Amino acid sequence: MSKTTTIILVFLGCLLLAVANLALWASLDIFNADRFGDIVAEGIQSPEASQALAAPIVDRLMASYPELPALARGPAVEVVAWMLQRPLFTPVIKRSAAVAMKVMTTSAQDVVGIDIAEVASNAGSTVVGVISAVNPEAAANAEAALDDAIATSQDSGRLAIYEQGRTPKLRQASNLAPWLALLGGLGAIALFAVAYIRSRDQHKALTYIGVGIMATAVLGFLLLSPLVQALAQNNIASPTMQIVVGEVVSALIRGFAILSLLVFSIGGIVLLVNHARGSHDESIQAETNPAQPAPDSTTSAT
C-alpha cells in the first residue's frame, strides 16, 4: 500500500473517530437524563448563574411588596444567590432537568414527578426567613401565601415539566447517538488497522495514526466549544438566561473536554508504543548486524 493510500485511510479513520467522540459525549452527558440533570444543576448553581437568577427573583419580590426598603435589594440578591447554591435546591434542579430530558427523548408517559409540597415547604421557609429579617409584617403575608402554595401542591402532587412529542428530532438523535458512537468507533479502528497492516512502512503508518488521533481530539474540542456556545445563546434574548445557559453549556463542554483528553491520551500512547518499538527494532538490528571494523590504512596501502 502506498503512502498516499495510508494517509487517506488514516484521515477517514480520524473523521469516523470525531463522529464517534461527539456521539459518545452526547449519549453520556446530554441524552442520559440523570447525568444531564447533574450537569444542569452544576451550571445553574455556579456563582455566575446564581447571581444572574437572584436579581430578577428579588426584583419580583420587591415589586410584590413595595413596602420593602430599596436598600434591601443588594443584600437580598446576595442572600438569594447564596440560597440557590445550597444543597437544598440541588435535588430539585437535578430532578427537573432529568425529567424534562427523559420526556423529550423517550416514550415515557408518566415520569417520576417532583414532590412539590416538600420543595415549597423547604425553599419557601427560607425565603420567609429572609423577608422577616427585613420586614416582619411582609413576612407574615408571605408565610400565609406559602401555606396556600403548600396546600395546592399537595393536591396536585406532580409537576408537568414538558409536553411529550414536541421534539421528535431530539428523540431521534438520542436513539441514533449510541449507534453512531459504536459504529464510528469500530469503523475508525478498522481503517487504522488496515492502514497499519497493509502499509509498506508500518512505523510511519503508526506515527500517522497517533498524530491523527491527537489532532482529532484537539481540533474537535477547539471547533465544538465555540459552536455549541453560539448555538445555545444566539436565540436567547434575555441577558439573565444567556448567563444561565452559558454556565450550563460550559459544564457540558467540560465533559467533552475530559472525553477529548482521553482520546488525545490514546494517540499519545500509540506514538509512545511506536517509538519504543522502533528503538527495540533498531537495537535488535544492531545486535544481528554488528558494525564491521574499519580496514587498517597500512594494510590497505600494502
N, C-alpha and C positions, 0 to 999 in steps of 0.2 A: 504494500500500500504506500502510495506516495505521501510526501509531507503535506501537500495541499489537501488531500483527502482526509488525512489525520486531523488537520486543523478544522476542517469543515465539520467532521463528526464531533469533535470536542465543542465547537461553537453551538451546534444543535443540542448537544447534551446540556450545555450551560443554559440554553433557553428553557429546556424542559425542567431543569433544576430550579430556575427562577419561578416558573409557574407552580411547581410543587411546593416551594418555600412559601409563596404567597397563599396558596390554598391551605396549607397546613396551619399557617398563622390564623387565617380566617376561621378554620374549623375549631382551633383550640381557644382563641380569645374572643371571637365575635359570635359565632353560631353556637358555642357552648354556653347555655343560659346561665349556669352558676358562675362560670368564670367571667362572663360578661358583667354579671351583677357585681362581682368583686372589683372589676376594673372601673365601672361607673362610680361605685362608692369611693374608690381611691381618688378619682378625678374630682368628684363633687365635694369631697371633704378635704381637698387641698386648701391651703391658706388663701390662695388667689380666688378660687371659685367660691369658697365660703364667704369671703369678704364681698364679692360681687353679688351674691344672693342675699346677704344680710341687709344691704342698703334698701332695696325695694320692699323687703319684708317690714323693716322699721318704718319706712315712709307710709306704707299702707296702714300700719298700726297707728301711727300718729294722725293720719287722716281720719281714722275711725274714732279717735279720742283727741279732739282738738284741745282739750284742757291740759294735755301733757305739755310741759315746757319745751321750747325749741332746743334749749341747751342739752336736753336729754338725748338728742338724736345721736351724737357722736359716741357716747358711752354705750348706748343701746345697740348700735351697729357692731361695736366690738364684742359685746356680750352675745349677740345673736350669732355672729361669726364663730365665736368660741363654742357656742352650743352646737352648731352644725357639725363641728369637727369631733364631737364627743361620741363615744361608742354607742350611746343611746340611740342615735339615728342611723348607725351603720346597718343594722339588720333591715330597717325599713327601706333604705336606698337599695341595698342588695336585692331584696325580695322584689321590689317594684321593677327594677331593671331586668331581673331574671324572668319574671312573669311576662313582661312585655316582649322580650326576645323569644320566649317559648311560644307565645301566642302567634307571633309574627312568622315563626319558622317551622311550626309543627301543626298537626291537625287536632291538637288538644282542645276539647270543648270546655272543660271545667277545670282550669288550672288552680292550684292551691292559692287561695287569696291571702290578703293581709288582715291580721286581727286589728281592725281599725279602732276598736274601743280601747285596746291596750296602748296603741300608738298615741291616740288622742289624750289618754289619761297621763301617760308619761311625759310626752312633749308639752302638752298644754299646761300641766302643773308647773313646769319650769318657766314657761312664758308668763304665767300668772305671777310667779315669784319675782320675776324681773320687773313687771309692771307695778307690783306692790311696793317695791323699793323706791319707785318714783312717785306714784300716786295711789294711795290705798283705796280711794273711792273708785277709781278706774279699775283697780284690781278686782274689786267686788263685782263690778259689772262683767268683767272678763271671765271671772270664775263661774258666774251664772250661765254665760254663753258656753263655757266649756262643759258644764253639766248637761246642757241641751245637746251638744255635739256628741258626747259620750252615749247618751240615751239613744240618739238617732243611729249612731254607728253600731250599737248593739243590736238594733232591729235589722239593719241592712246586712251586717256580718261580713260581706265581701266587697272588695273594691274592683270595679270594672276598669281595667287599665287600657286595654286596646281592643278594638273591634276586629274580630278574626276575618281573614280573607282580603284585607286591604292591600297587602304587599305580596302578591303571588311571585314576583320576580325574586324577592328576598328569600322566600321559601324555596324556590328552585335552586338558588345559589347555595343555600345551606345544605341541600341534598347533593349538589354536584361537587362541592368543595372537597369532601373526604376522598371521592374517587379521583379527582384531579391531583390531589396530593399523592395518592398511592401510585396512579399510573404515570404521573410525571416523574416521580422519583425512580420508579422501575425503568422507565424509558431512558432517563439520564444515565443510570448505572449501566444499562445495556449498551448505549452508544459509547460511553467511556471504555467499557470492556472491549468492544470491537476495535476502537481506535488504538488501544494498547496492544492487544493480541496480534492484530494484523499489521501493525506498523513495522517498518524496516528498522527503525531506531526506537526501541521501547523506552530507553532512558529519556529521550526528548519527548516522546509521547506522554509519559507520566509527568514530565515537567509542564507540558501544555495543560494537562488535566488539572494539576494542582493550582497553577496560576489562574486557570479559568474558573475554578470553584471559588477561589478567594475573590476574584474580580466580580463574580456574580453576586456574592454576599454584599460587598461594598457598594456596588452600583445599585443593586436592588434597594438597599436601605436609603441611599442618598436620593434616589428618584422617588421612592414611595412616600417618604416622610413629608416633603412639601406638598405632594399631590393630595394626600389624604387630608392634610390640614386645610388646603384650599377648597377641596370638595365639601368638607364638613362645615366650613364657615361662610362660604360665598353666599348662600341663600338665607343667612340669618341676619336680620336687620337689627335686632336688639343687642346693644353692646354688652349687656349683662350675660345674655345667652351665648354670645361669642366667646366670652371668657370661660364660661362653664363648659361649653362644648370643646373649646380648645384644651382645657385641662383633661377632659375625658379622652380626647384624641391623643394627647401626649402620653397618657397612661397606656393606651393601646399601642402606640409606637414603641414604647419601652419593651413591650412583649415581643414585637417584631425585631427589635434590636438584639434581644437575647437570642432569638432563633437565628438571626443573621450571623451573630458571633459564633454560634455553634457550627454553622455551615463554613464560615471562614476558618475555624479551627480544623475542620476536616480537610480543607485544602492545604493548610499548613502541615498537617500530619502526612499527607500524600507527598509533599515536597521533601519533608524530612526523611521519610522512608526511601524515597527515590535517591536522595543524596547519600544515605547510609549504604544503600545497595550499590550505588556507583563506586563508592570508596571501597567496599568489600570486593567488588569485581576487579578493581584496579590492583588491590593487594594480592588477590589470587593470581592474576595475570603476571604480576611481578615475580611471584614465587615459582610459577610454571616456566616462565621465560626469563631467567636471571640475565642481567646485563653482561655482555661479553667484555672481557678486559681489553683495553685499548692496546693495539700492537706496539711493541717496543720500536722506537725510531731507529735504534742502532741495528736491530735485526733486519728491519725493513731496508735500511740502506745497504746492508750486506747482501 
